[in-house]
Structures are given as C-alpha cells and as structure tokens.
Amino acid sequence: MPINVTTGSTVQFTVEFFDSTNALTVPSSATLTVTYPLSSNSIVTTIATIGMLPSGSFFTATWGTGVAALGITNYSISAPGQASPTTGSLRLIS
C-alpha cells in the first residue's frame, strides 16, 4: 500500500539490513533508486539514483518530491551482498 506524501516535500529514507538468519548486517554501501512520472497521467518515467549515507548500522538518503508529477512513485533500496532490494511505493498528492 503506497504511503501518501505531499508534493514539494522531502522524503527521508532510513534502512537497516539483515541477512538470511535475520542478523543485522552492515553492507559497504547502499543505493536508493526512485522511479517517478514526469507529468500527470504520463507513462514516461525517470529514475533518480541516490547513494545512501551510513550512520552506525543505518543508511539514510533524502529525495525531493518536487521533481515528480502527482501519482505513484516507486522506490527500491539495495546493497551489495543483499539477496533482494527493499521496495515500496509513494503516492504523491497535492
């Protein structure tokens, strides 16, 4: 289910990673990828790739929603050695 976010705001992403045994693991790096529509009712999308900053066991990144049209925006967070990315959706509203 998408999270509602007001257009023109900044979204902060924070993540920790866990291995297959559910033990906390700290990868060497992490990347946030945001796929968003360029205009309303458009199937044309673009991708923003943002390196995440480490802080202890957490990685954080911010993304400004002002570049995207209203509607659904998808994101994924990946790191080397992680089997699958963390994914989700945002619903940009006015």
Biopython code that builds the backbone (N, CA, C, O; Angstrom):
import numpy as np
from Bio.PDB.StructureBuilder import StructureBuilder

atoms = [
    (1, "MET", "N", (0.844, -1.175, 0.000)),
    (1, "MET", "CA", (0.000, 0.000, 0.000)),
    (1, "MET", "C", (0.894, 1.245, 0.000)),
    (1, "MET", "O", (1.775, 1.362, 0.851)),
    (2, "PRO", "N", (0.685, 2.166, -0.931)),
    (2, "PRO", "CA", (1.524, 3.369, -1.003)),
    (2, "PRO", "C", (1.352, 4.274, 0.218)),
    (2, "PRO", "O", (0.296, 4.303, 0.849)),
    (3, "ILE", "N", (2.396, 4.995, 0.526)),
    (3, "ILE", "CA", (2.385, 5.993, 1.586)),
    (3, "ILE", "C", (2.092, 7.335, 0.927)),
    (3, "ILE", "O", (2.752, 7.691, -0.050)),
    (4, "ASN", "N", (1.116, 8.092, 1.436)),
    (4, "ASN", "CA", (0.793, 9.408, 0.880)),
    (4, "ASN", "C", (1.848, 10.432, 1.290)),
    (4, "ASN", "O", (2.222, 10.526, 2.459)),
    (5, "VAL", "N", (2.316, 11.190, 0.313)),
    (5, "VAL", "CA", (3.318, 12.234, 0.532)),
    (5, "VAL", "C", (2.871, 13.466, -0.248)),
    (5, "VAL", "O", (2.468, 13.352, -1.406)),
    (6, "THR", "N", (2.936, 14.637, 0.372)),
    (6, "THR", "CA", (2.565, 15.883, -0.286)),
    (6, "THR", "C", (3.653, 16.295, -1.270)),
    (6, "THR", "O", (4.838, 16.308, -0.938)),
    (7, "THR", "N", (3.232, 16.630, -2.484)),
    (7, "THR", "CA", (4.188, 17.055, -3.488)),
    (7, "THR", "C", (4.934, 18.307, -3.015)),
    (7, "THR", "O", (4.360, 19.166, -2.345)),
    (8, "GLY", "N", (6.190, 18.396, -3.364)),
    (8, "GLY", "CA", (7.017, 19.520, -2.944)),
    (8, "GLY", "C", (7.720, 19.297, -1.620)),
    (8, "GLY", "O", (8.481, 20.153, -1.169)),
    (9, "SER", "N", (7.476, 18.159, -0.991)),
    (9, "SER", "CA", (8.130, 17.868, 0.288)),
    (9, "SER", "C", (9.384, 17.025, 0.062)),
    (9, "SER", "O", (9.689, 16.625, -1.062)),
    (10, "THR", "N", (10.090, 16.769, 1.134)),
    (10, "THR", "CA", (11.283, 15.929, 1.090)),
    (10, "THR", "C", (11.000, 14.663, 1.883)),
    (10, "THR", "O", (10.473, 14.720, 2.994)),
    (11, "VAL", "N", (11.352, 13.524, 1.308)),
    (11, "VAL", "CA", (11.157, 12.238, 1.966)),
    (11, "VAL", "C", (12.511, 11.724, 2.426)),
    (11, "VAL", "O", (13.465, 11.697, 1.648)),
    (12, "GLN", "N", (12.599, 11.316, 3.685)),
    (12, "GLN", "CA", (13.831, 10.717, 4.191)),
    (12, "GLN", "C", (13.638, 9.219, 4.276)),
    (12, "GLN", "O", (12.660, 8.740, 4.850)),
    (13, "PHE", "N", (14.570, 8.483, 3.702)),
    (13, "PHE", "CA", (14.580, 7.032, 3.738)),
    (13, "PHE", "C", (15.656, 6.579, 4.712)),
    (13, "PHE", "O", (16.792, 7.050, 4.645)),
    (14, "THR", "N", (15.312, 5.677, 5.608)),
    (14, "THR", "CA", (16.253, 5.112, 6.569)),
    (14, "THR", "C", (16.070, 3.605, 6.577)),
    (14, "THR", "O", (14.943, 3.115, 6.647)),
    (15, "VAL", "N", (17.169, 2.870, 6.506)),
    (15, "VAL", "CA", (17.074, 1.410, 6.412)),
    (15, "VAL", "C", (18.209, 0.740, 7.171)),
    (15, "VAL", "O", (19.311, 1.278, 7.279)),
    (16, "GLU", "N", (17.918, -0.437, 7.690)),
    (16, "GLU", "CA", (18.924, -1.358, 8.214)),
    (16, "GLU", "C", (18.797, -2.632, 7.391)),
    (16, "GLU", "O", (17.728, -2.919, 6.851)),
    (17, "PHE", "N", (19.863, -3.386, 7.294)),
    (17, "PHE", "CA", (19.865, -4.615, 6.511)),
    (17, "PHE", "C", (20.061, -5.822, 7.424)),
    (17, "PHE", "O", (20.761, -5.761, 8.435)),
    (18, "PHE", "N", (19.419, -6.918, 7.032)),
    (18, "PHE", "CA", (19.505, -8.156, 7.794)),
    (18, "PHE", "C", (19.824, -9.304, 6.841)),
    (18, "PHE", "O", (19.391, -9.301, 5.688)),
    (19, "ASP", "N", (20.587, -10.292, 7.332)),
    (19, "ASP", "CA", (20.918, -11.435, 6.485)),
    (19, "ASP", "C", (19.817, -12.489, 6.549)),
    (19, "ASP", "O", (18.774, -12.262, 7.162)),
    (20, "SER", "N", (20.044, -13.630, 5.926)),
    (20, "SER", "CA", (19.024, -14.675, 5.830)),
    (20, "SER", "C", (18.665, -15.289, 7.182)),
    (20, "SER", "O", (17.622, -15.931, 7.306)),
    (21, "THR", "N", (19.510, -15.102, 8.194)),
    (21, "THR", "CA", (19.198, -15.609, 9.539)),
    (21, "THR", "C", (18.603, -14.516, 10.424)),
    (21, "THR", "O", (18.438, -14.697, 11.630)),
    (22, "ASN", "N", (18.285, -13.381, 9.805)),
    (22, "ASN", "CA", (17.710, -12.218, 10.483)),
    (22, "ASN", "C", (18.688, -11.511, 11.416)),
    (22, "ASN", "O", (18.279, -10.816, 12.345)),
    (23, "ALA", "N", (19.977, -11.693, 11.162)),
    (23, "ALA", "CA", (21.006, -10.994, 11.930)),
    (23, "ALA", "C", (21.327, -9.670, 11.231)),
    (23, "ALA", "O", (21.408, -9.615, 10.004)),
    (24, "LEU", "N", (21.507, -8.617, 12.008)),
    (24, "LEU", "CA", (21.859, -7.310, 11.474)),
    (24, "LEU", "C", (23.196, -7.395, 10.747)),
    (24, "LEU", "O", (24.161, -7.968, 11.255)),
    (25, "THR", "N", (23.235, -6.822, 9.563)),
    (25, "THR", "CA", (24.469, -6.774, 8.789)),
    (25, "THR", "C", (24.650, -5.360, 8.253)),
    (25, "THR", "O", (23.672, -4.693, 7.915)),
    (26, "VAL", "N", (25.887, -4.904, 8.175)),
    (26, "VAL", "CA", (26.160, -3.558, 7.671)),
    (26, "VAL", "C", (26.959, -3.684, 6.371)),
    (26, "VAL", "O", (28.155, -3.975, 6.399)),
    (27, "PRO", "N", (26.296, -3.465, 5.238)),
    (27, "PRO", "CA", (26.997, -3.562, 3.952)),
    (27, "PRO", "C", (27.958, -2.393, 3.759)),
    (27, "PRO", "O", (27.936, -1.421, 4.514)),
    (28, "SER", "N", (28.794, -2.503, 2.742)),
    (28, "SER", "CA", (29.779, -1.449, 2.474)),
    (28, "SER", "C", (29.142, -0.186, 1.905)),
    (28, "SER", "O", (29.711, 0.899, 2.022)),
    (29, "SER", "N", (27.959, -0.318, 1.288)),
    (29, "SER", "CA", (27.270, 0.832, 0.708)),
    (29, "SER", "C", (25.806, 0.462, 0.485)),
    (29, "SER", "O", (25.425, -0.703, 0.598)),
    (30, "ALA", "N", (24.993, 1.467, 0.168)),
    (30, "ALA", "CA", (23.581, 1.232, -0.152)),
    (30, "ALA", "C", (23.134, 2.306, -1.136)),
    (30, "ALA", "O", (23.664, 3.417, -1.148)),
    (31, "THR", "N", (22.149, 1.956, -1.962)),
    (31, "THR", "CA", (21.665, 2.861, -3.001)),
    (31, "THR", "C", (20.149, 2.923, -2.999)),
    (31, "THR", "O", (19.475, 1.893, -2.968)),
    (32, "LEU", "N", (19.616, 4.139, -3.033)),
    (32, "LEU", "CA", (18.187, 4.376, -3.182)),
    (32, "LEU", "C", (17.911, 4.679, -4.644)),
    (32, "LEU", "O", (18.565, 5.538, -5.234)),
    (33, "THR", "N", (16.944, 3.979, -5.236)),
    (33, "THR", "CA", (16.524, 4.232, -6.612)),
    (33, "THR", "C", (15.049, 4.599, -6.588)),
    (33, "THR", "O", (14.220, 3.836, -6.094)),
    (34, "VAL", "N", (14.724, 5.777, -7.126)),
    (34, "VAL", "CA", (13.340, 6.263, -7.158)),
    (34, "VAL", "C", (12.921, 6.391, -8.625)),
    (34, "VAL", "O", (13.594, 7.045, -9.421)),
    (35, "THR", "N", (11.799, 5.755, -8.966)),
    (35, "THR", "CA", (11.249, 5.825, -10.319)),
    (35, "THR", "C", (9.955, 6.618, -10.252)),
    (35, "THR", "O", (9.019, 6.222, -9.557)),
    (36, "TYR", "N", (9.895, 7.742, -10.973)),
    (36, "TYR", "CA", (8.746, 8.630, -10.837)),
    (36, "TYR", "C", (8.277, 9.164, -12.188)),
    (36, "TYR", "O", (9.064, 9.265, -13.129)),
    (37, "PRO", "N", (6.968, 9.513, -12.280)),
    (37, "PRO", "CA", (6.427, 10.067, -13.524)),
    (37, "PRO", "C", (6.854, 11.526, -13.698)),
    (37, "PRO", "O", (6.959, 12.281, -12.732)),
    (38, "LEU", "N", (7.094, 11.897, -14.949)),
    (38, "LEU", "CA", (7.493, 13.273, -15.255)),
    (38, "LEU", "C", (6.313, 14.220, -15.378)),
    (38, "LEU", "O", (6.457, 15.420, -15.142)),
    (39, "SER", "N", (5.148, 13.701, -15.742)),
    (39, "SER", "CA", (3.962, 14.540, -15.831)),
    (39, "SER", "C", (2.742, 13.701, -15.469)),
    (39, "SER", "O", (2.765, 12.476, -15.589)),
    (40, "SER", "N", (1.682, 14.362, -15.027)),
    (40, "SER", "CA", (0.490, 13.639, -14.608)),
    (40, "SER", "C", (-0.103, 12.850, -15.776)),
    (40, "SER", "O", (-0.066, 13.291, -16.925)),
    (41, "ASN", "N", (-0.635, 11.705, -15.467)),
    (41, "ASN", "CA", (-1.224, 10.792, -16.458)),
    (41, "ASN", "C", (-0.223, 10.395, -17.538)),
    (41, "ASN", "O", (-0.617, 10.084, -18.663)),
    (42, "SER", "N", (1.045, 10.402, -17.212)),
    (42, "SER", "CA", (2.075, 10.066, -18.182)),
    (42, "SER", "C", (2.674, 8.706, -17.871)),
    (42, "SER", "O", (2.864, 8.350, -16.708)),
    (43, "ILE", "N", (2.965, 7.956, -18.910)),
    (43, "ILE", "CA", (3.665, 6.695, -18.709)),
    (43, "ILE", "C", (5.177, 6.899, -18.802)),
    (43, "ILE", "O", (5.952, 5.960, -18.622)),
    (44, "VAL", "N", (5.582, 8.129, -19.083)),
    (44, "VAL", "CA", (7.003, 8.454, -19.156)),
    (44, "VAL", "C", (7.524, 8.656, -17.747)),
    (44, "VAL", "O", (7.024, 9.497, -17.001)),
    (45, "THR", "N", (8.532, 7.876, -17.390)),
    (45, "THR", "CA", (9.119, 7.986, -16.053)),
    (45, "THR", "C", (10.611, 8.244, -16.171)),
    (45, "THR", "O", (11.209, 8.079, -17.234)),
    (46, "THR", "N", (11.190, 8.649, -15.066)),
    (46, "THR", "CA", (12.633, 8.812, -14.984)),
    (46, "THR", "C", (13.096, 8.182, -13.685)),
    (46, "THR", "O", (12.288, 7.869, -12.810)),
    (47, "ILE", "N", (14.385, 8.000, -13.566)),
    (47, "ILE", "CA", (14.951, 7.324, -12.395)),
    (47, "ILE", "C", (15.984, 8.229, -11.743)),
    (47, "ILE", "O", (16.846, 8.800, -12.410)),
    (48, "ALA", "N", (15.878, 8.346, -10.421)),
    (48, "ALA", "CA", (16.900, 9.036, -9.623)),
    (48, "ALA", "C", (17.628, 7.965, -8.819)),
    (48, "ALA", "O", (16.995, 7.158, -8.139)),
    (49, "THR", "N", (18.941, 7.958, -8.895)),
    (49, "THR", "CA", (19.753, 7.024, -8.135)),
    (49, "THR", "C", (20.559, 7.832, -7.124)),
    (49, "THR", "O", (21.325, 8.722, -7.493)),
    (50, "ILE", "N", (20.376, 7.512, -5.845)),
    (50, "ILE", "CA", (20.970, 8.312, -4.764)),
    (50, "ILE", "C", (21.773, 7.400, -3.849)),
    (50, "ILE", "O", (21.244, 6.420, -3.325)),
    (51, "GLY", "N", (23.038, 7.717, -3.656)),
    (51, "GLY", "CA", (23.859, 6.981, -2.703)),
    (51, "GLY", "C", (23.405, 7.296, -1.284)),
    (51, "GLY", "O", (23.177, 8.455, -0.938)),
    (52, "MET", "N", (23.277, 6.264, -0.472)),
    (52, "MET", "CA", (22.823, 6.457, 0.907)),
    (52, "MET", "C", (24.028, 6.646, 1.826)),
    (52, "MET", "O", (25.094, 6.077, 1.592)),
    (53, "LEU", "N", (23.848, 7.440, 2.863)),
    (53, "LEU", "CA", (24.931, 7.736, 3.804)),
    (53, "LEU", "C", (24.840, 6.810, 5.013)),
    (53, "LEU", "O", (23.762, 6.655, 5.587)),
    (54, "PRO", "N", (25.955, 6.192, 5.412)),
    (54, "PRO", "CA", (25.931, 5.318, 6.586)),
    (54, "PRO", "C", (25.973, 6.125, 7.881)),
    (54, "PRO", "O", (26.597, 7.184, 7.955)),
    (55, "SER", "N", (25.299, 5.601, 8.893)),
    (55, "SER", "CA", (25.335, 6.176, 10.237)),
    (55, "SER", "C", (25.128, 5.032, 11.211)),
    (55, "SER", "O", (23.995, 4.641, 11.491)),
    (56, "GLY", "N", (26.227, 4.496, 11.726)),
    (56, "GLY", "CA", (26.134, 3.303, 12.554)),
    (56, "GLY", "C", (25.662, 2.145, 11.691)),
    (56, "GLY", "O", (26.271, 1.853, 10.661)),
    (57, "SER", "N", (24.589, 1.482, 12.096)),
    (57, "SER", "CA", (24.049, 0.365, 11.314)),
    (57, "SER", "C", (22.982, 0.820, 10.319)),
    (57, "SER", "O", (22.453, 0.002, 9.566)),
    (58, "PHE", "N", (22.665, 2.107, 10.307)),
    (58, "PHE", "CA", (21.633, 2.638, 9.420)),
    (58, "PHE", "C", (22.242, 3.288, 8.186)),
    (58, "PHE", "O", (23.385, 3.744, 8.206)),
    (59, "PHE", "N", (21.456, 3.322, 7.107)),
    (59, "PHE", "CA", (21.781, 4.091, 5.912)),
    (59, "PHE", "C", (20.611, 5.035, 5.668)),
    (59, "PHE", "O", (19.454, 4.638, 5.803)),
    (60, "THR", "N", (20.908, 6.292, 5.308)),
    (60, "THR", "CA", (19.847, 7.273, 5.070)),
    (60, "THR", "C", (20.075, 7.997, 3.748)),
    (60, "THR", "O", (21.201, 8.114, 3.265)),
    (61, "ALA", "N", (18.981, 8.473, 3.183)),
    (61, "ALA", "CA", (19.017, 9.304, 1.969)),
    (61, "ALA", "C", (17.735, 10.112, 1.933)),
    (61, "ALA", "O", (16.726, 9.711, 2.513)),
    (62, "THR", "N", (17.773, 11.251, 1.253)),
    (62, "THR", "CA", (16.567, 12.058, 1.080)),
    (62, "THR", "C", (16.294, 12.235, -0.407)),
    (62, "THR", "O", (17.202, 12.201, -1.239)),
    (63, "TRP", "N", (15.008, 12.425, -0.715)),
    (63, "TRP", "CA", (14.582, 12.672, -2.093)),
    (63, "TRP", "C", (13.517, 13.751, -2.072)),
    (63, "TRP", "O", (12.549, 13.660, -1.317)),
    (64, "GLY", "N", (13.693, 14.779, -2.906)),
    (64, "GLY", "CA", (12.726, 15.865, -3.010)),
    (64, "GLY", "C", (11.653, 15.524, -4.031)),
    (64, "GLY", "O", (11.962, 15.216, -5.182)),
    (65, "THR", "N", (10.385, 15.577, -3.611)),
    (65, "THR", "CA", (9.280, 15.162, -4.469)),
    (65, "THR", "C", (8.897, 16.203, -5.517)),
    (65, "THR", "O", (8.087, 15.911, -6.397)),
    (66, "GLY", "N", (9.450, 17.394, -5.446)),
    (66, "GLY", "CA", (9.074, 18.467, -6.359)),
    (66, "GLY", "C", (9.363, 18.184, -7.823)),
    (66, "GLY", "O", (8.816, 18.853, -8.699)),
    (67, "VAL", "N", (10.212, 17.203, -8.103)),
    (67, "VAL", "CA", (10.548, 16.879, -9.495)),
    (67, "VAL", "C", (9.544, 15.931, -10.139)),
    (67, "VAL", "O", (9.574, 15.733, -11.354)),
    (68, "ALA", "N", (8.661, 15.345, -9.344)),
    (68, "ALA", "CA", (7.749, 14.313, -9.847)),
    (68, "ALA", "C", (6.320, 14.830, -9.973)),
    (68, "ALA", "O", (5.912, 15.751, -9.265)),
    (69, "ALA", "N", (5.578, 14.228, -10.876)),
    (69, "ALA", "CA", (4.157, 14.535, -11.042)),
    (69, "ALA", "C", (3.361, 13.816, -9.958)),
    (69, "ALA", "O", (3.854, 12.882, -9.328)),
    (70, "LEU", "N", (2.137, 14.258, -9.752)),
    (70, "LEU", "CA", (1.242, 13.577, -8.825)),
    (70, "LEU", "C", (1.028, 12.144, -9.303)),
    (70, "LEU", "O", (1.022, 11.871, -10.504)),
    (71, "GLY", "N", (0.857, 11.254, -8.366)),
    (71, "GLY", "CA", (0.624, 9.856, -8.711)),
    (71, "GLY", "C", (1.575, 8.944, -7.965)),
    (71, "GLY", "O", (2.141, 9.322, -6.939)),
    (72, "ILE", "N", (1.745, 7.750, -8.482)),
    (72, "ILE", "CA", (2.546, 6.725, -7.805)),
    (72, "ILE", "C", (4.011, 6.831, -8.203)),
    (72, "ILE", "O", (4.351, 6.943, -9.381)),
    (73, "THR", "N", (4.858, 6.793, -7.200)),
    (73, "THR", "CA", (6.300, 6.767, -7.346)),
    (73, "THR", "C", (6.803, 5.517, -6.641)),
    (73, "THR", "O", (6.396, 5.238, -5.513)),
    (74, "ASN", "N", (7.674, 4.767, -7.284)),
    (74, "ASN", "CA", (8.211, 3.542, -6.687)),
    (74, "ASN", "C", (9.654, 3.749, -6.271)),
    (74, "ASN", "O", (10.384, 4.530, -6.882)),
    (75, "TYR", "N", (10.058, 3.038, -5.221)),
    (75, "TYR", "CA", (11.446, 3.120, -4.782)),
    (75, "TYR", "C", (11.975, 1.733, -4.458)),
    (75, "TYR", "O", (11.216, 0.810, -4.163)),
    (76, "SER", "N", (13.286, 1.609, -4.518)),
    (76, "SER", "CA", (13.956, 0.402, -4.058)),
    (76, "SER", "C", (15.268, 0.808, -3.410)),
    (76, "SER", "O", (15.900, 1.791, -3.796)),
    (77, "ILE", "N", (15.655, 0.030, -2.420)),
    (77, "ILE", "CA", (16.913, 0.260, -1.711)),
    (77, "ILE", "C", (17.698, -1.036, -1.791)),
    (77, "ILE", "O", (17.210, -2.096, -1.397)),
    (78, "SER", "N", (18.914, -0.946, -2.302)),
    (78, "SER", "CA", (19.729, -2.142, -2.470)),
    (78, "SER", "C", (21.118, -1.925, -1.890)),
    (78, "SER", "O", (21.560, -0.795, -1.678)),
    (79, "ALA", "N", (21.793, -3.046, -1.638)),
    (79, "ALA", "CA", (23.148, -3.009, -1.107)),
    (79, "ALA", "C", (23.894, -4.241, -1.600)),
    (79, "ALA", "O", (23.280, -5.280, -1.840)),
    (80, "PRO", "N", (25.212, -4.135, -1.752)),
    (80, "PRO", "CA", (25.997, -5.300, -2.173)),
    (80, "PRO", "C", (25.808, -6.446, -1.176)),
    (80, "PRO", "O", (25.813, -6.242, 0.038)),
    (81, "GLY", "N", (25.643, -7.646, -1.714)),
    (81, "GLY", "CA", (25.505, -8.822, -0.864)),
    (81, "GLY", "C", (24.099, -9.077, -0.349)),
    (81, "GLY", "O", (23.865, -10.090, 0.311)),
    (82, "GLN", "N", (23.162, -8.191, -0.631)),
    (82, "GLN", "CA", (21.778, -8.392, -0.205)),
    (82, "GLN", "C", (21.033, -9.139, -1.300)),
    (82, "GLN", "O", (21.138, -8.809, -2.481)),
    (83, "ALA", "N", (20.282, -10.148, -0.889)),
    (83, "ALA", "CA", (19.602, -11.013, -1.854)),
    (83, "ALA", "C", (18.544, -10.271, -2.659)),
    (83, "ALA", "O", (18.429, -10.479, -3.867)),
    (84, "SER", "N", (17.777, -9.417, -2.011)),
    (84, "SER", "CA", (16.726, -8.693, -2.729)),
    (84, "SER", "C", (16.597, -7.292, -2.151)),
    (84, "SER", "O", (16.839, -7.083, -0.962)),
    (85, "PRO", "N", (16.215, -6.330, -2.992)),
    (85, "PRO", "CA", (16.097, -4.953, -2.507)),
    (85, "PRO", "C", (14.842, -4.751, -1.659)),
    (85, "PRO", "O", (13.881, -5.514, -1.755)),
    (86, "THR", "N", (14.872, -3.725, -0.841)),
    (86, "THR", "CA", (13.686, -3.266, -0.122)),
    (86, "THR", "C", (12.922, -2.368, -1.088)),
    (86, "THR", "O", (13.508, -1.457, -1.672)),
    (87, "THR", "N", (11.630, -2.606, -1.265)),
    (87, "THR", "CA", (10.869, -1.839, -2.239)),
    (87, "THR", "C", (9.600, -1.266, -1.604)),
    (87, "THR", "O", (9.141, -1.735, -0.563)),
    (88, "GLY", "N", (9.055, -0.255, -2.249)),
    (88, "GLY", "CA", (7.813, 0.335, -1.791)),
    (88, "GLY", "C", (7.314, 1.378, -2.761)),
    (88, "GLY", "O", (7.921, 1.632, -3.802)),
    (89, "SER", "N", (6.191, 1.978, -2.398)),
    (89, "SER", "CA", (5.559, 2.997, -3.246)),
    (89, "SER", "C", (5.132, 4.199, -2.427)),
    (89, "SER", "O", (4.763, 4.085, -1.258)),
    (90, "LEU", "N", (5.194, 5.350, -3.071)),
    (90, "LEU", "CA", (4.692, 6.594, -2.510)),
    (90, "LEU", "C", (3.584, 7.086, -3.429)),
    (90, "LEU", "O", (3.661, 6.914, -4.646)),
    (91, "ARG", "N", (2.557, 7.695, -2.855)),
    (91, "ARG", "CA", (1.505, 8.336, -3.651)),
    (91, "ARG", "C", (1.675, 9.829, -3.454)),
    (91, "ARG", "O", (1.423, 10.338, -2.362)),
    (92, "LEU", "N", (2.099, 10.548, -4.494)),
    (92, "LEU", "CA", (2.277, 11.993, -4.389)),
    (92, "LEU", "C", (0.941, 12.669, -4.565)),
    (92, "LEU", "O", (0.262, 12.488, -5.576)),
    (93, "ILE", "N", (0.567, 13.461, -3.557)),
    (93, "ILE", "CA", (-0.719, 14.164, -3.543)),
    (93, "ILE", "C", (-0.473, 15.657, -3.378)),
    (93, "ILE", "O", (0.610, 16.073, -2.966)),
    (94, "SER", "N", (-1.489, 16.464, -3.703)),
    (94, "SER", "CA", (-1.327, 17.926, -3.560)),
    (94, "SER", "C", (-1.815, 18.378, -2.199)),
    (94, "SER", "O", (-1.762, 19.568, -1.889)),
]
sb = StructureBuilder()
sb.init_structure("model")
sb.init_model(0)
sb.init_chain("A")
sb.init_seg("    ")
for serial, (resi, resn, name, xyz) in enumerate(atoms, 1):
    if name == "N":
        sb.init_residue(resn, " ", resi, " ")
    sb.init_atom(name, np.array(xyz, "f"), 0.0, 1.0, " ", f" {name:<3s}", serial, name[0])
structure = sb.get_structure()
